[in-house]
């Protein structure tokens, strides 16, 4: 049985991670063409602790995109699985995994499901894809096998199939994008399905935040909870991390798994921020063989929490992603992230789905069009929506109404893994 490092003391966690630093650096300068070149003029013998990492340059998404193959650390024969990032902030990047990497991925998800109160007696209903070069679905499957839990691989969409599965298999936990839970609830209510009278007790929520910066349920989380009183666990993960931050029963932020990652929170000048200040999640992989990253800036902005948790874990925790650095919008003198628009839209009755589109106007400033899917609308509804935006953000974007079906076609492409809610057409943002 694996002993969770996160349940050791803060000093022991620090010591564990410090001891990993020399082996991580030794490996990448020998195996990674990129880091061998990047660190050539740096005395790595001086990098002995996690605090010393600040002496190293950061790795960016642009580095990955322009020099993808130079990050590979193993020969072709050792590669087991090829994965690509979603490309949300630019061109997708191909990642490789070895047998050791897949075992590490399984351990990460095993520990994540344990953190979210999972056990071998549970049956997990996976509403995520295991194909399309997607890491997450495979990771969940591997982790649940290690946990010894039951698994039913249903995939995304198709509410009829989801409820048929719930009826046939009686799963206890859903793994899904949280907004899809609202689609399930709406389908159940229209078809007289008693969705509250099932064995479902919880949902592992991926891809979208369900909490606000104060760790309370946000509009989306509250909307789900008011309809279906199941336990909601928030998670945050990325292909680059090959790891996850997952909430425990306390719902007080996603726990770092210290065996998997060293994490820093940096400002625009790559200086560490204090607890209570927004910082960009910056990660160094532990134990990755195929394509490890050192001080990789994810582009994701959040708050972090350093105090011990009531669950007995002492590793630091992160709050919900406030926004992605490259998605910051400057609109009529106001700076905002797409999530602030989503939070308002999720709270408006009659809004079925939505898509935020940002572009550059004739005077080189940002313009926003919010495309809204709804069954019916009029000028009064338009005014009400704009009033909601002005009340919360002081500005109101342009609104365009479509049918929910037509908007859904814009959200799902042949290569998309989840519904698209943000399109960036700005000149300088790719």
VOROZA-827542 format. One line per field, with one value per residue (C-alpha): x, y, z; residue number from 1. Coordinates in steps of 0.25 Angstrom, whole numbers, padded with zeros to 4 digits. Layout:
BEGIN
u <- [X;...]
v <- [Y;...]
w <- [Z;...]
k <- [NUM;...]
//
This chain:
BEGIN
u <- [0000;0005;0008;0003;0014;0004;0000;0014;0019;0021;0036;0036;0029;0039;0051;0045;0044;0058;0064;0057;0064;0078;0072;0062;0073;0083;0073;0069;0083;0087;0074;0067;0073;0065;0070;0084;0085;0077;0085;0099;0104;0098;0105;0094;0102;0096;0082;0080;0066;0052;0055;0068;0059;0058;0072;0067;0060;0045;0040;0028;0018;0025;0037;0029;0022;0035;0044;0034;0043;0055;0048;0047;0056;0055;0057;0045;0045;0042;0030;0017;0006;0006;-0003;-0006;-0010;-0023;-0017;-0026;-0014;-0008;-0003;-0005;0008;0011;0015;0020;0019;0027;0023;0028;0020;0007;0010;0013;0000;-0008;-0002;-0006;-0020;-0021;-0016;-0026;-0038;-0034;-0033;-0048;-0052;-0052;-0051;-0050;-0065;-0069;-0073;-0068;-0076;-0066;-0073;-0060;-0053;-0042;-0038;-0034;-0020;-0026;-0018;-0029;-0038;-0027;-0021;-0035;-0036;-0022;-0024;-0037;-0031;-0021;-0031;-0039;-0052;-0062;-0062;-0072;-0067;-0078;-0071;-0077;-0091;-0103;-0112;-0120;-0108;-0104;-0117;-0118;-0104;-0108;-0120;-0112;-0099;-0103;-0090;-0087;-0078;-0079;-0066;-0070;-0070;-0079;-0088;-0092;-0098;-0108;-0111;-0114;-0123;-0131;-0132;-0137;-0147;-0153;-0153;-0159;-0146;-0144;-0130;-0129;-0133;-0120;-0107;-0100;-0094;-0083;-0077;-0062;-0063;-0053;-0050;-0058;-0057;-0069;-0064;-0061;-0048;-0053;-0055;-0070;-0078;-0079;-0092;-0090;-0087;-0099;-0108;-0104;-0105;-0119;-0124;-0116;-0111;-0099;-0085;-0076;-0061;-0053;-0040;-0030;-0020;-0013;-0005;0008;0007;0003;-0003;-0015;-0019;-0032;-0041;-0044;-0057;-0054;-0055;-0044;-0036;-0029;-0017;-0004;0002;0016;0021;0017;0020;0028;0019;0022;0013;0020;0017;0019;0034;0035;0036;0029;0016;0011;-0001;-0013;-0007;-0011;0000;0003;0004;0018;0022;0034;0030;0035;0037;0034;0043;0038;0036;0039;0038;0045;0039;0028;0018;0004;-0002;-0013;-0015;-0020;-0018;-0012;-0013;-0002;-0008;-0011;-0025;-0035;-0034;-0020;-0012;-0001;0002;-0001;-0015;-0019;-0032;-0040;-0034;-0037;-0033;-0023;-0012;-0014;-0029;-0029;-0038;-0037;-0051;-0055;-0045;-0048;-0039;-0046;-0045;-0055;-0059;-0065;-0074;-0078;-0081;-0092;-0097;-0099;-0108;-0117;-0130;-0133;-0118;-0116;-0102;-0092;-0079;-0070;-0063;-0052;-0046;-0038;-0046;-0042;-0035;-0027;-0035;-0043;-0057;-0066;-0078;-0085;-0093;-0105;-0113;-0127;-0141;-0147;-0143;-0147;-0142;-0146;-0137;-0126;-0127;-0127;-0115;-0107;-0112;-0106;-0093;-0093;-0096;-0085;-0074;-0078;-0078;-0087;-0082;-0090;-0100;-0104;-0116;-0116;-0124;-0117;-0115;-0108;-0099;-0096;-0091;-0081;-0076;-0073;-0063;-0057;-0045;-0051;-0051;-0061;-0071;-0063;-0067;-0056;-0051;-0040;-0039;-0030;-0018;-0007;-0013;-0012]
v <- [0000;0014;0023;0037;0047;0058;0052;0054;0067;0080;0078;0064;0068;0078;0069;0058;0068;0074;0060;0059;0072;0066;0054;0062;0071;0060;0053;0064;0070;0056;0052;0065;0072;0084;0085;0081;0093;0102;0099;0098;0110;0108;0102;0091;0087;0100;0095;0087;0090;0094;0109;0108;0106;0121;0121;0113;0120;0116;0108;0113;0108;0115;0106;0094;0098;0102;0091;0080;0068;0074;0071;0056;0048;0034;0026;0022;0008;0012;0021;0014;0025;0038;0049;0063;0076;0082;0094;0104;0114;0111;0100;0086;0079;0064;0058;0044;0034;0021;0009;0016;0029;0021;0014;0028;0033;0022;0025;0040;0036;0026;0036;0046;0037;0033;0048;0049;0039;0027;0013;-0001;-0003;0009;0008;0020;0025;0031;0042;0045;0041;0030;0033;0046;0046;0050;0048;0050;0038;0028;0034;0032;0018;0014;0020;0013;0000;0002;0006;-0007;0000;-0003;0005;0007;0015;0022;0035;0049;0053;0045;0047;0035;0025;0032;0028;0015;0012;0018;0008;-0004;-0003;0006;0014;0022;0033;0041;0047;0058;0072;0079;0087;0074;0070;0081;0075;0061;0068;0075;0062;0054;0065;0065;0050;0047;0040;0040;0043;0046;0032;0025;0020;0033;0039;0048;0054;0057;0070;0073;0084;0095;0101;0099;0108;0123;0129;0128;0113;0114;0107;0117;0119;0106;0098;0104;0101;0086;0085;0091;0081;0069;0068;0060;0062;0070;0069;0079;0075;0082;0075;0077;0068;0076;0073;0058;0060;0066;0074;0068;0073;0064;0064;0078;0084;0094;0094;0084;0076;0075;0061;0064;0051;0056;0071;0082;0095;0110;0121;0133;0147;0153;0155;0140;0144;0136;0141;0140;0133;0141;0147;0142;0134;0126;0111;0107;0092;0083;0068;0058;0044;0047;0039;0042;0057;0064;0079;0088;0101;0100;0112;0107;0120;0117;0127;0124;0126;0116;0111;0106;0103;0088;0083;0076;0063;0061;0065;0075;0078;0092;0093;0102;0109;0109;0115;0129;0130;0127;0138;0138;0139;0152;0162;0177;0183;0197;0200;0187;0175;0162;0147;0138;0131;0144;0144;0129;0131;0141;0133;0121;0129;0134;0126;0122;0122;0108;0109;0120;0124;0136;0141;0152;0160;0172;0184;0195;0203;0191;0189;0176;0174;0163;0156;0146;0136;0131;0118;0120;0115;0129;0143;0157;0171;0170;0158;0164;0176;0167;0160;0173;0178;0166;0168;0183;0180;0170;0175;0189;0187;0179;0171;0170;0159;0150;0139;0126;0113;0104;0093;0103;0108;0094;0091;0103;0097;0083;0081;0068;0069;0076;0068;0077;0088;0100;0113;0123;0127;0137;0144;0155;0159;0157;0145;0135]
w <- [0000;-0004;0008;0004;0005;0007;0021;0026;0033;0025;0028;0023;0010;0008;0011;0001;-0010;-0008;-0009;-0023;-0028;-0032;-0038;-0047;-0052;-0054;-0063;-0071;-0075;-0079;-0086;-0091;-0103;-0099;-0084;-0088;-0096;-0087;-0074;-0081;-0074;-0060;-0049;-0045;-0033;-0026;-0028;-0016;-0011;-0017;-0012;-0022;-0034;-0035;-0040;-0053;-0065;-0067;-0078;-0086;-0095;-0107;-0104;-0104;-0117;-0125;-0120;-0117;-0120;-0113;-0100;-0103;-0093;-0098;-0111;-0119;-0114;-0100;-0104;-0101;-0103;-0110;-0105;-0110;-0102;-0105;-0111;-0103;-0103;-0116;-0125;-0118;-0113;-0114;-0101;-0100;-0088;-0085;-0077;-0064;-0068;-0069;-0055;-0049;-0056;-0050;-0036;-0037;-0040;-0030;-0019;-0025;-0024;-0010;-0007;-0012;-0003;-0013;-0010;-0017;-0014;-0023;-0037;-0046;-0058;-0067;-0076;-0082;-0095;-0095;-0109;-0117;-0112;-0098;-0085;-0075;-0079;-0079;-0066;-0059;-0064;-0060;-0046;-0044;-0048;-0037;-0027;-0030;-0033;-0043;-0056;-0067;-0079;-0085;-0091;-0092;-0097;-0100;-0088;-0091;-0091;-0078;-0071;-0077;-0071;-0058;-0058;-0062;-0055;-0042;-0042;-0029;-0035;-0048;-0054;-0063;-0068;-0057;-0067;-0074;-0061;-0063;-0077;-0070;-0060;-0071;-0079;-0067;-0063;-0078;-0078;-0064;-0060;-0044;-0045;-0030;-0026;-0031;-0025;-0030;-0017;-0023;-0036;-0039;-0047;-0057;-0067;-0061;-0047;-0038;-0027;-0026;-0020;-0006;-0008;-0008;-0019;-0030;-0039;-0047;-0034;-0027;-0039;-0039;-0024;-0023;-0033;-0029;-0015;-0018;-0013;-0023;-0024;-0031;-0039;-0047;-0056;-0069;-0079;-0076;-0061;-0063;-0050;-0043;-0031;-0025;-0014;-0001;0007;0013;-0001;0003;-0010;-0018;-0011;-0017;-0018;-0014;-0020;-0034;-0035;-0029;-0031;-0030;-0032;-0040;-0044;-0058;-0054;-0050;-0035;-0025;-0019;-0005;0000;-0003;-0016;-0030;-0036;-0049;-0046;-0050;-0049;-0049;-0051;-0041;-0047;-0062;-0071;-0085;-0085;-0072;-0070;-0061;-0056;-0067;-0066;-0069;-0072;-0061;-0050;-0036;-0021;-0012;0002;0011;0024;0028;0024;0033;0025;0031;0018;0020;0005;-0001;-0008;-0020;-0022;-0034;-0047;-0048;-0062;-0072;-0074;-0089;-0088;-0080;-0087;-0086;-0089;-0088;-0077;-0069;-0068;-0067;-0070;-0078;-0065;-0059;-0071;-0070;-0055;-0059;-0071;-0062;-0053;-0063;-0065;-0080;-0084;-0089;-0094;-0098;-0106;-0103;-0115;-0113;-0125;-0128;-0133;-0142;-0131;-0126;-0114;-0109;-0114;-0108;-0114;-0105;-0113;-0105;-0108;-0103;-0107;-0108;-0106;-0107;-0105;-0090;-0089;-0096;-0086;-0074;-0078;-0081;-0067;-0060;-0067;-0063;-0049;-0047;-0057;-0059;-0074;-0084;-0096;-0109;-0109;-0120;-0119;-0126;-0124;-0114;-0125;-0134;-0123;-0119;-0133;-0132;-0118;-0123;-0134;-0139;-0131;-0118;-0105;-0098;-0102;-0106;-0098;-0102;-0116;-0117;-0130;-0125;-0134;-0124;-0117;-0128]
k <- [1;2;3;4;5;6;7;8;9;10;11;12;13;14;15;16;17;18;19;20;21;22;23;24;25;26;27;28;29;30;31;32;33;34;35;36;37;38;39;40;41;42;43;44;45;46;47;48;49;50;51;52;53;54;55;56;57;58;59;60;61;62;63;64;65;66;67;68;69;70;71;72;73;74;75;76;77;78;79;80;81;82;83;84;85;86;87;88;89;90;91;92;93;94;95;96;97;98;99;100;101;102;103;104;105;106;107;108;109;110;111;112;113;114;115;116;117;118;119;120;121;122;123;124;125;126;127;128;129;130;131;132;133;134;135;136;137;138;139;140;141;142;143;144;145;146;147;148;149;150;151;152;153;154;155;156;157;158;159;160;161;162;163;164;165;166;167;168;169;170;171;172;173;174;175;176;177;178;179;180;181;182;183;184;185;186;187;188;189;190;191;192;193;194;195;196;197;198;199;200;201;202;203;204;205;206;207;208;209;210;211;212;213;214;215;216;217;218;219;220;221;222;223;224;225;226;227;228;229;230;231;232;233;234;235;236;237;238;239;240;241;242;243;244;245;246;247;248;249;250;251;252;253;254;255;256;257;258;259;260;261;262;263;264;265;266;267;268;269;270;271;272;273;274;275;276;277;278;279;280;281;282;283;284;285;286;287;288;289;290;291;292;293;294;295;296;297;298;299;300;301;302;303;304;305;306;307;308;309;310;311;312;313;314;315;316;317;318;319;320;321;322;323;324;325;326;327;328;329;330;331;332;333;334;335;336;337;338;339;340;341;342;343;344;345;346;347;348;349;350;351;352;353;354;355;356;357;358;359;360;361;362;363;364;365;366;367;368;369;370;371;372;373;374;375;376;377;378;379;380;381;382;383;384;385;386;387;388;389;390;391;392;393;394;395;396;397;398;399;400;401;402;403;404;405;406;407;408;409;410;411;412;413;414;415;416;417;418;419;420;421;422;423;424;425;426;427;428;429;430]
//
